[in-house]
């Protein structure tokens, strides 16, 4: 049995794919200590792992302090979180032994903690994989229209921060890529290689295991019997950027009083009273048990986060993707490329456009066929079982 240190600051999309991995590690005899924020304690404890927490509010405040307008500012934000995360983790594990560390790919302190503790590291990648070439290309493209004096300040901030990190924690940071993508000798990617853009540039240290879907905590406030056998449309913009009252009202206008049953998740930032009168064919909740609802869904209207996209396609559901930010436009493009859905733009969207798009996807069998094909490839990829197989192979190579 090995002791595993799992580091993941936390958002739904970064936490959920790891649940099955942790369950499987524990079932095979590993002991897992999992650092995350308090909001995910119960979910992680259900796996049998020991949960220790970081201060989520301080983490977010430090991250945002780096700036939000440029990718390199977000890199700097991740470096600002080091003084929140590293002392907290080191204090809570003082005197303990670990055999290896698994860290989230976008949690900038994970790789640094691996260096400090001198542990073999595994990267848990819940988005599209990035190598140094693809990251630098993205950074260069995003920097083209940024004034030189602003870029210089951001770069100077980066250099000052990595100097401070070296002095405080005796760690080496050689590039923004190392902070933002946390490269490691083994990277577990929760998509299939076929769904990965520019798949040919990733070597065998990247293991594409497909979606890691595991059962969540049961939701007592949602009666699944109300949606069985219905022509169901499910709408969700995820759990992060989801205060979209105008969009929810647009959905009422598009699908209200139609033959479809519509389940809509509005997230924690929007109160039910804010969306106005709810049509009789709608079920509107702040939180919806997504993986359960998707098993009865004919069409999923989503923001295109990787977690939601993977879960929709895992259950063979065609998508309408309305990207909001981050990698969502690229995900939307990939969904369109494989024929499993279409992309719409939030800025110009009308109720008629949304209704017509939904009608098109629901009634054109090619979308269902493409979604079924990707579902089959996802099922064959192995998910969290394959992820743990790869981890144990890695352990074997290092005699852990």
N, C-alpha and C positions, 0 to 999 in steps of 0.2 A: 504493500500500500504506500502510495506517495501522498504528500501534502501539497495542495495546489493553492496558490494565491491568485485570486481572480479579481481584476481591477476594472470597474465599469461605472463611470459617474452616473449615467442613466438618462435615458428617455425611452419611451415605449419601443421605438424601432431598434434601439441598441440592446435593450434588455431581453425582449421577448425571444429572439433567436437563440439566446444562450441558455434558456430555461431547460430545454431538452438535453443540451450538452452537459449541463451540471448534473441533471438527474442520471444521465447515462454514466458519467464519470463516477458518481457515488455508487451506482449499482454494480460497477466493476471494481469497487474497493477503494477508490480514491477518497481522500478527505479534502473538502473544499472550504476555504475561507473566502467569502465574497464581499468585497467592498463596493457599496453603492450608496444612493441616497435613501433617506427614511421611507419615502413613498413606495419603494419597491421591496421593503423588508419582508412583508408577508409572502409576496410572490416567490422570493428567493428561498425563504425558509421552508416553503412547501416542498422544495427539492431535497431537503435534508442537509443543505449547506449551512455553515455558520455565517451569519450576516453581521458585518460591521459597517458603520455608516460614516459618510462624509457630510459636511454641512453644505447642503444643496444651494442655499441662498448665497452663501459666501462664494461658492464655486461660480455660480452664474454671474455675480457681481464682478468677480475678478476676470472672468472670460470676456464679458462685455466691455470692460475697461480698456481692452486692447483696440477697440474700434470694430465697426461692422460693415464698412463700405468696401473693403478690399480683402481678398483672400489672405494676404500677408498680415493684415491687421488681425485676422482671426487666429493666425499662427501665433502672433504676439499675445493674443488673449489667452491661448492655451498655456503659454509660458507663464503668464501672470497667475494661473491657477496653481502653479507648482508650490507656492508658499502656503496654499491652503491644503493641498492634498498630501504632499510628501511628508511634512512633519506629522500630520494626523495618522497616516498609515504606519510610519516608522514607530510612532509612540504605541500604537495599538498592537503591533506584532513584536514588540521588544522581547528578546529572549526566545522567540519561537523559530523553528526550523521549517523551511519550505524547500521542495524539490524542484519546482518550476513555477513560472508565472504565466498566466493568460491575461492579456490586456486588450481592451477595445482599440480598434484601429484609429478612432478619432478622439481618443482620450489622451491628450498630449503627455501626461505624466506617467503613463504605463511603461513606456520604453525606458524612461529615466529611472523608474523604480527598479526595473530589471537590471539596469547598470549598477545602481547603488547596492542592490542586494546580491549582485553577481549570480543571477539565476538564469537558466535557459528560458528563453521567451517564446511565446506563441501569440500571434496576432489574430484577434477575432474581428473579422471584417464584415459588417452588416450592410455595406453599400457596395457599389462597384469597386473592384480592386484598382489600385493605382500603383504603378512603379515609378521610379525616379524620372524616367523619360516622359511619361504621360503627365505626371504632376507638374514638372517644369514647363512642359508645353502649355498646360492649362494656365499656369501662373503667368507665363509670357503673354498669352492672349488677353488675359484679364488686365494686364498692366499697360496695354498699348495706348489706351485713351486716358491714362492717369497722368496728371501733370508731373513733370520731373521733380519739382521741389517736394511734392507730397510723397512720391516714391522714395526720395532720399531720406525723408524723415522716418518713414515706416521702416526702411532698411536699417537706419541708424538705431532705431528703437530695438530692432531684432538683434543687432550686434551687441548692444548694451545688455539686453536680457540674457543672451547666451553666455556672455562674460560673467554676469552675476550668478548664473546657474552653475558654471564651472567652479567659481570661488566658493559658493555655498555648499554644493553637493558633490563636487568632484566628478562631474559627468561631462561627456563630450557630445556636443551638438554641432554637426557639420553643415546642416542645410535645413531650410524650412520644411522640406519633404520629410525629414526624420521626425519633426514635431507633429506634423499634420497627419501623417500616414502610419507612423509607428512601425516601420519595417522590422521583421523578425526572421529567424531561420525557417520558421513555418508560419504560413498565413492561411487560416481557415476562412473561406469566402462562402457566404450563404446564398449563392446563386449557382446555376449551372454554367459551365464554360461557354455554352452556346449563347447564353443571354448576356455575356460579358462583352462590352465593346473592345475591339482590337485584341481579341482573345489570344492571338498568336504571339503577343509580346510577353506573355507571362510564363515563366519557367515552372519546373516541377516543385518549387518551394511554395507555390500557390495551389491549394487544394480546393477545388470548386465542388462543394458537397451538396449544393442545392438548398432549398428552404428548410429551415429547422423549425418544424411546426409541432408544438406540444399543447396539451390541454391546459387551459387557464383555470383560474379559480371560478367555480360556478357562480352565475349571476342570479340571485333570487328575485330580482326585480324585472326579469324578462321572461315571458312565457312563450317558449318556442312553438307551442301548439297553435298559436294565433297566426303563424306564418307558413305552416306546413301545407303543401298543395297549392300555394298561391303563385301567381305570376309576380315574383318579388323583385323589386329594385332596391338596392341598398346604397345609401349615400353617406360618405364620411370624408372629411378633410383631415383626418388624423387627430393627434392629441396635442400638437404644438401650436401650429398657426391656424387655429380653427375658430376664431371669433369673426364669423362671416355672416352676419344677420341678413344682409341684402341677398346673399346667395341662397340662404335657406328659404327666404320668402320667394325668390325666383323659382326654387324647386316646387314650392306650393303651387305657384302659378302654372308651372309646366305640367305637373302630374296630379294636381288636386282633382278629385272626383273622376279619375280615369278608372279603367278596369284593373290597374296595377295596385298591388299593395306595396307601400313604400316605407322602409325602415330608414330613419335618418338619425345619425349620431351627431350631436352638436358640441360635444366636448364640455370641459368644466368651466371654460371662460364665458360661456353664454348661458343665461338663465332661460328656462322654458317660457317665462312670461314675456321675454324680449322678442320672440319670433312672431307674435300675433296669433290669430286664429288658426288652428291646425285642422287641415282637411280630414274628413272621416276616414279616408283610406291611408292616412299616414300614422306611423308609430314613431314618435320623437322622444329620444332619451339623451341625457348627458353622456351616458356610457352604454355601449352595446357590446355584448360578447361576440366579437367579430368573427372568430373562427367558427363558432357554432352557427351564426346567422348566414355566413357565406355558403354553408352546405345546402341551403335552401334558396339561394339567390340565382336569378337569371341574368342580372346585369349589376355591375358594381361601378358606381360613379365615385371616383377617388382623386385625391391630390397627387397620387403617384409616388408616395413615399415607398422606399424599397420594401419595408415590412408589409405594408398593405398590398402592394403589387404582388409580392411573392405569395401572400396568403390567398389573394383572389385567384391567381393562376394555379396555385396548388389544388384548389377545388374546381378548376376548370371553368371559371366564371369570366366571360368577356368583360372588358373594361372600357369606360370612358374616363380618360385621364385629363384632369384640369390642373396642371402643375402650378405650384405656388412659389417655390424657391429651391435653393441648393441643387442637388442632382436630379430633381424631379423632371425638368425638361428632357434630360438625357434618357431617363427611365421611360417617359412618355414616348420618345422617339423609338426606343427599343420595342415597346409594346406594339406600336404601329408597324414597325418593320416585320415583326413576326405574324402580323395579321390578327392579333388577339384583341384589338380594340382600336379606338380612335382618340385623337387629342383635340381638346377645345381650349380656347383662351378665356380666362376669367374676365379680362378687361372689357371685351366686346360681347360677352355672352348675353343672349336674350332667352326668355322662356321658350319661345318658338324654336330657336336653334337647339336648345337642350332637349326638348320633346322630340324634334325630328331626328336628332342624333341617336337618342335612345330607341326610337322606333326602328331606325335603320339597323342598329346593332342587334336588337332583339329579333328582327325578322330576316336578317341575312345569315344563312347557316354557315357561311365561311368563317365568321367570327367564332362561333361555337366550336367549329372543327379545329381552328387554330389553337383556341384555348385548351381543348381536349388534348391536342398533341403536346403542348408545353406541359400540361399536367402529367402526362405519361413520362416525359423526360424528367420532370421534377421528382416523381415517385421513384424512378430508377436510380436517381443520383445518391440516395442514401440518407440525406439530411443529417440529423444529429448523431445517428448511429455511425455513419461514415466519418463524421467529424472526429468522434472519439477513436475510431479505428486509426485515423491519421495521427492523432495525438499519441496513441500507444505505440505506433510505429516509430514516431519521433523519439519517444522515451527509450525504446529498445536500442536505437542507434546511439543514444548517449548513455546507455547502461543505467538508466534511472529506475 
